[in-house]
Structures are given as C-alpha cells and as structure tokens.
Amino acid sequence: MPLEEELFPSTPGKVKNQTMNRQLHRCFSSTSTLFLWALFLIALTASYLSFQSFVDTGSKYFTASWGGIQWEKQVRNSAQILQRRSSSSPGMSVLVTGAAGFVGSHVSLALKKRGDGVVGIDNFNSYYDPSLKKARKSLLNDHGIFIVEGDINDAKLLAKLFDVVAFTHVMHLAAQAGVRYAMENPGSYVHSNIAGLVNLLEICKSANPQPSIVWASSSSVYGLNEKVPFSESDRTDQPASLYAATKKAGEEITHTYNHIYGLSITGLRFFTVYGPWGRPDMAYFSFTRNILQGKPITIYRGKNRVDLARDFTYIDDIVKGCIGSLDTSGKSTGTGGKKRGPAPYRIFNLGNTSPVTVPTLVSILERHLKVKAKKNVIDMPGNGDVPFTHANISYASKEFGYKPTTDLQTGLKKFVRWYLSYYGYNGKSVT
C-alpha cells in the first residue's frame, strides 16, 4: 500500500476520528498517571505525618515529667507497704499531696518511718522560695519517698497515679496558703483550694477501691467568731479572708462528696503550725530572719492596743494529729462512684490549746537568738488577720488520743537550731 494511502485512508472522516481517539487516549493515560502519582504523594505525606506524630508522641512520652516504665516503677516502690503493724492494721498506701510542703514533708517522713507506703505530689510553686521545697524533696528522697512533680488540677496525672497504685488513703495537704497573699492573687486560692480539691475528690470517688481522705482545713474558718476556745460546733460562716472562705468552701464541698459518693473524709483545722523546715512567710520565720539581719520587725496589735495571740502548734504535734486521723478514718463505702452506705465525715481542731501573744513569741526568739529585735509596733490593718485563735481539742482527744506535748519555748528552740544550721548563719548575715 502506497504511503499516501496509510496517511490518507479512503473512508471520509477516518483520519480526524483516529486523531481524536489518540488524543483522548493520551489524555486519559496522562490523567491516570497523574492520579496515581497524586495517590502516591498523598500516601507518602500521610505516612510521614503519621511517623512524625509517632515521633512527637514518643518524644513527649519520654521527656514528660511523669509517665513511663521507670516512673511507674518509682511510684510502685515508694507506695509499697514495708511493715504490717498488726493483723487488723496491715498498713497504708498513702498519696500525700503537697508533700514537699512544710506539713506534708513531716507527715510523709513519719508515715514512711513506721512502714507505710508513701507517694508524694507537689507543684513546687513560687509562693515562697522553691529551693526550700526542693531541699525537703531531697530529704524525702533519701528516705525512699518518691515525689511526683505535678499539680492536683491535672486530672490525667492523678488518674494515672491511681491506675498505678490502689491507694488506701489520701493525705491532702496541697493548698495555697497565706491570709494576706489572697489580696494580691485571689485566683491562686480558687485554683488550688477549690478547683484542685474538687478535681482530687472526683478522682477519689471513681477509684476502686475508694481511698479514705484526710485533708487540711484551717482554724481561719472561725473567722470573726469571738467565742473561745474555738470548737468544731461553732459558727464558721463569717470568714475574715478569702483564704478562710476557700477553706470553708472546702468543708462544704467535702461534705457533699461524703454524702453523695460515700467517701470517708476527715477535715483538720490546723492552728498556726511552726517548727523546723517551716514556711518562710510565717511570722516566726520572718522574725527570725530579720532579727539576725538587724532589720526591724513589724508587730501588729489589735483594737484598743490589745496584743494579738495565736495558738501556736509545734509540727510534731500536728503530725501526730494527722496520723491519728488517718488511723481512725474508717473506710469509704462507694464503688464505681456509687455510694453503698454511710461513710465517716469528721472535722477536728488540731491546736496546742495554749494561746501565746506575739510579743511573747518575739521575746522567746530574742532569748534563743541572743539578739535584741528592732520592733515596729503598729495597729493591725484590715488584711484578713484575726486578733486571736484558741483551739478546743477535746473532740480529737476523745477520738484518737490527740495530746500536744511541745510548748512554744521548746518548739522555738528546736526551730532556731534548725534555722541556724540550714542557713549557715555566721553572725553577720543570713540569706
């Protein structure tokens, strides 16, 4: 066949139709290829993103402040009960919140020393010098107590802790403390003392088994009450500070969780706790620092020039009250968040039941420090402080034999000895 016949067939329109078919074939072929390439690129991108997500997740898992196999091992080891006290008292596994705090660190050590399992949690906030909290943590670590760095508002963290350990008890001491600071940062009190408490109670109500809970309320709830000594049955509906109001709210909230969910709950109203490893924002602590540095101290007085008085309670006596409360707390009755029967609900005063005036406190410090204080006496401002506190401790004495044994003279002597040792006072300056 001549070449012309291959290029120009005899059938009219045939050349045009074949050309169009070839173009369409190339078009569809090209589109299919592009489609396949697009699918390939999509799959490649998805694989990369999936891998990147895995890497990010793994990175977060391994770099998080909590979680992981080693972390869980530390928690379990710390929570292990080392010694059974008796067949009827097999020992406790206790979660202590605020464990790097003043009271928390002392309670944790006391529990561990008698063979109970203890795991602590603390957020190491900067309300006062975090280095003091870190030093307490180091002390606890030396005694085999593991402290988790985290916030009680972190529901995932708390849920994980209860997943790793079936805690029998919770000693809830984490809180935003201080009466005067509430005027500067009220949100921190709501965050810690109300929201944090509710978050913890939510975790506890759903735990299986439910733990028994002992928590720190405050003598501040007595507010403007003038009946002395303060008794647990007295009115507490006139708080004088936001701090006191949040603690009063805590008492109402805990009662609700006891009533609805069967949680065994004991509230402790602490009265001006002092002693070694104490809080720097407390008066006796700042007085000691300023007296040694030759700085003046401010002493407030009440109406009609009446000296302020406090029921100062030494830390060892408070620890005895905390442990006595744990030992007699009774069991929670809920399962899966549902109440099966009534559970104990108690509130105790923990004080020394011997109020001492602030000027007397200062004179005792002067004697132990062998330094005369430079005093600036002024009328008490309206900052939420109350003129006096005085605890009636008969209820705690009846229920678990609470009996304070350390007077202010003895307690301050021990505090001063610790202070001089910890801060390395050299006779010229204290940091």
Solvent accessible surface area in square Angstrom, and as a share of the most:
residue,aa,sasa,rsa
1,M,171,0.77
2,P,74,0.46
3,L,121,0.60
4,E,110,0.49
5,E,83,0.37
6,E,114,0.51
7,L,106,0.53
8,F,143,0.59
9,P,39,0.24
10,S,115,0.74
11,T,79,0.46
12,P,127,0.80
13,G,45,0.44
14,K,84,0.36
15,V,70,0.40
16,K,139,0.59
17,N,87,0.45
18,Q,78,0.35
19,T,50,0.29
20,M,97,0.43
21,N,90,0.46
22,R,121,0.44
23,Q,105,0.47
24,L,93,0.46
25,H,131,0.58
26,R,158,0.58
27,C,73,0.44
28,F,138,0.57
29,S,55,0.36
30,S,58,0.37
31,T,75,0.44
32,S,61,0.39
33,T,64,0.37
34,L,119,0.59
35,F,123,0.51
36,L,116,0.58
37,W,143,0.50
38,A,43,0.33
39,L,86,0.43
40,F,111,0.46
41,L,99,0.49
42,I,113,0.57
43,A,57,0.44
44,L,99,0.49
45,T,73,0.42
46,A,55,0.42
47,S,68,0.44
48,Y,131,0.50
49,L,107,0.53
50,S,73,0.47
51,F,125,0.52
52,Q,66,0.29
53,S,63,0.41
54,F,146,0.61
55,V,61,0.35
56,D,62,0.32
57,T,84,0.49
58,G,19,0.18
59,S,56,0.36
60,K,145,0.61
61,Y,103,0.39
62,F,165,0.69
63,T,105,0.61
64,A,53,0.41
65,S,83,0.54
66,W,65,0.23
67,G,18,0.17
68,G,11,0.10
69,I,149,0.76
70,Q,118,0.52
71,W,18,0.06
72,E,34,0.15
73,K,111,0.47
74,Q,72,0.32
75,V,0,0.00
76,R,121,0.44
77,N,84,0.43
78,S,3,0.02
79,A,7,0.05
80,Q,106,0.47
81,I,63,0.32
82,L,114,0.56
83,Q,107,0.48
84,R,152,0.55
85,R,78,0.28
86,S,51,0.33
87,S,105,0.68
88,S,105,0.68
89,S,36,0.23
90,P,64,0.40
91,G,10,0.09
92,M,10,0.04
93,S,9,0.06
94,V,0,0.00
95,L,0,0.00
96,V,0,0.00
97,T,0,0.00
98,G,10,0.09
99,A,0,0.00
100,A,0,0.00
101,G,16,0.16
102,F,11,0.05
103,V,19,0.11
104,G,1,0.01
105,S,3,0.02
106,H,32,0.14
107,V,0,0.00
108,S,0,0.00
109,L,23,0.11
110,A,28,0.22
111,L,0,0.00
112,K,20,0.08
113,K,143,0.61
114,R,57,0.21
115,G,5,0.05
116,D,0,0.00
117,G,0,0.00
118,V,0,0.00
119,V,0,0.00
120,G,0,0.00
121,I,1,0.00
122,D,14,0.07
123,N,58,0.30
124,F,17,0.07
125,N,54,0.28
126,S,91,0.59
127,Y,53,0.20
128,Y,25,0.10
129,D,76,0.39
130,P,48,0.30
131,S,62,0.40
132,L,2,0.01
133,K,12,0.05
134,K,87,0.37
135,A,27,0.21
136,R,0,0.00
137,K,60,0.25
138,S,60,0.39
139,L,51,0.25
140,L,0,0.00
141,N,95,0.49
142,D,110,0.57
143,H,79,0.35
144,G,45,0.43
145,I,1,0.01
146,F,38,0.16
147,I,5,0.03
148,V,1,0.01
149,E,74,0.33
150,G,16,0.15
151,D,40,0.21
152,I,12,0.06
153,N,41,0.21
154,D,49,0.26
155,A,46,0.36
156,K,163,0.69
157,L,0,0.00
158,L,0,0.00
159,A,48,0.37
160,K,55,0.23
161,L,0,0.00
162,F,25,0.11
163,D,110,0.57
164,V,17,0.10
165,V,15,0.09
166,A,64,0.50
167,F,1,0.00
168,T,53,0.31
169,H,26,0.12
170,V,0,0.00
171,M,0,0.00
172,H,8,0.04
173,L,21,0.11
174,A,21,0.16
175,A,39,0.30
176,Q,9,0.04
177,A,19,0.15
178,G,12,0.12
179,V,31,0.18
180,R,114,0.42
181,Y,60,0.23
182,A,5,0.04
183,M,132,0.59
184,E,135,0.61
185,N,56,0.29
186,P,67,0.42
187,G,45,0.43
188,S,22,0.14
189,Y,0,0.00
190,V,72,0.42
191,H,90,0.40
192,S,18,0.12
193,N,8,0.04
194,I,46,0.24
195,A,43,0.34
196,G,0,0.00
197,L,2,0.01
198,V,48,0.28
199,N,26,0.13
200,L,0,0.00
201,L,0,0.00
202,E,63,0.28
203,I,27,0.14
204,C,0,0.00
205,K,33,0.14
206,S,66,0.43
207,A,13,0.10
208,N,116,0.60
209,P,80,0.50
210,Q,16,0.07
211,P,0,0.00
212,S,5,0.03
213,I,1,0.00
214,V,0,0.00
215,W,7,0.02
216,A,10,0.08
217,S,3,0.02
218,S,9,0.06
219,S,10,0.06
220,S,25,0.16
221,V,0,0.00
222,Y,2,0.01
223,G,6,0.06
224,L,107,0.53
225,N,25,0.13
226,E,144,0.65
227,K,115,0.49
228,V,77,0.44
229,P,48,0.30
230,F,4,0.02
231,S,17,0.11
232,E,38,0.17
233,S,109,0.70
234,D,20,0.10
235,R,154,0.56
236,T,11,0.06
237,D,87,0.45
238,Q,81,0.36
239,P,52,0.33
240,A,33,0.25
241,S,18,0.11
242,L,68,0.34
243,Y,26,0.10
244,A,1,0.01
245,A,35,0.27
246,T,2,0.01
247,K,10,0.04
248,K,44,0.19
249,A,29,0.23
250,G,0,0.00
251,E,6,0.03
252,E,92,0.41
253,I,36,0.18
254,T,1,0.00
255,H,92,0.41
256,T,60,0.35
257,Y,23,0.09
258,N,14,0.07
259,H,114,0.51
260,I,87,0.44
261,Y,47,0.18
262,G,0,0.00
263,L,0,0.00
264,S,0,0.00
265,I,1,0.00
266,T,1,0.00
267,G,0,0.00
268,L,0,0.00
269,R,8,0.03
270,F,25,0.10
271,F,0,0.00
272,T,30,0.17
273,V,14,0.08
274,Y,2,0.01
275,G,0,0.00
276,P,21,0.13
277,W,48,0.17
278,G,0,0.00
279,R,51,0.19
280,P,20,0.12
281,D,58,0.30
282,M,34,0.15
283,A,49,0.38
284,Y,3,0.01
285,F,2,0.01
286,S,26,0.17
287,F,15,0.06
288,T,0,0.00
289,R,69,0.25
290,N,35,0.18
291,I,3,0.01
292,L,11,0.06
293,Q,55,0.24
294,G,35,0.34
295,K,106,0.45
296,P,85,0.53
297,I,2,0.01
298,T,53,0.31
299,I,6,0.03
300,Y,41,0.16
301,R,45,0.17
302,G,8,0.07
303,K,178,0.76
304,N,142,0.73
305,R,166,0.61
306,V,88,0.51
307,D,68,0.35
308,L,9,0.04
309,A,17,0.13
310,R,35,0.13
311,D,0,0.00
312,F,11,0.05
313,T,0,0.00
314,Y,7,0.03
315,I,1,0.00
316,D,63,0.33
317,D,1,0.00
318,I,0,0.00
319,V,14,0.08
320,K,106,0.45
321,G,0,0.00
322,C,0,0.00
323,I,25,0.13
324,G,13,0.12
325,S,0,0.00
326,L,1,0.01
327,D,68,0.35
328,T,58,0.34
329,S,1,0.01
330,G,38,0.37
331,K,171,0.72
332,S,20,0.13
333,T,40,0.23
334,G,9,0.09
335,T,58,0.34
336,G,54,0.52
337,G,13,0.13
338,K,133,0.56
339,K,74,0.31
340,R,163,0.60
341,G,19,0.18
342,P,122,0.77
343,A,17,0.13
344,P,48,0.30
345,Y,58,0.22
346,R,26,0.10
347,I,29,0.15
348,F,0,0.00
349,N,0,0.00
350,L,0,0.00
351,G,0,0.00
352,N,18,0.09
353,T,54,0.31
354,S,57,0.37
355,P,54,0.34
356,V,31,0.18
357,T,45,0.26
358,V,17,0.09
359,P,47,0.30
360,T,59,0.34
361,L,1,0.00
362,V,0,0.00
363,S,40,0.26
364,I,12,0.06
365,L,0,0.00
366,E,18,0.08
367,R,133,0.49
368,H,36,0.16
369,L,15,0.07
370,K,179,0.76
371,V,51,0.29
372,K,157,0.67
373,A,10,0.08
374,K,118,0.50
375,K,100,0.42
376,N,75,0.38
377,V,71,0.41
378,I,69,0.35
379,D,90,0.46
380,M,50,0.22
381,P,61,0.38
382,G,81,0.78
383,N,17,0.09
384,G,16,0.16
385,D,28,0.15
386,V,23,0.13
387,P,58,0.36
388,F,60,0.25
389,T,8,0.05
390,H,46,0.21
391,A,0,0.00
392,N,43,0.22
393,I,23,0.12
394,S,71,0.46
395,Y,78,0.30
396,A,0,0.00
397,S,50,0.32
398,K,167,0.71
399,E,69,0.31
400,F,37,0.15
401,G,55,0.52
402,Y,8,0.03
403,K,154,0.65
404,P,22,0.14
405,T,96,0.56
406,T,16,0.09
407,D,79,0.41
408,L,11,0.06
409,Q,69,0.30
410,T,57,0.33
411,G,0,0.00
412,L,0,0.00
413,K,106,0.45
414,K,76,0.32
415,F,0,0.00
416,V,6,0.04
417,R,141,0.51
418,W,29,0.10
419,Y,1,0.00
420,L,61,0.30
421,S,90,0.58
422,Y,76,0.29
423,Y,53,0.20
424,G,51,0.49
425,Y,59,0.23
426,N,107,0.55
427,G,49,0.47
428,K,174,0.74
429,S,64,0.41
430,V,5,0.03
431,T,130,0.76
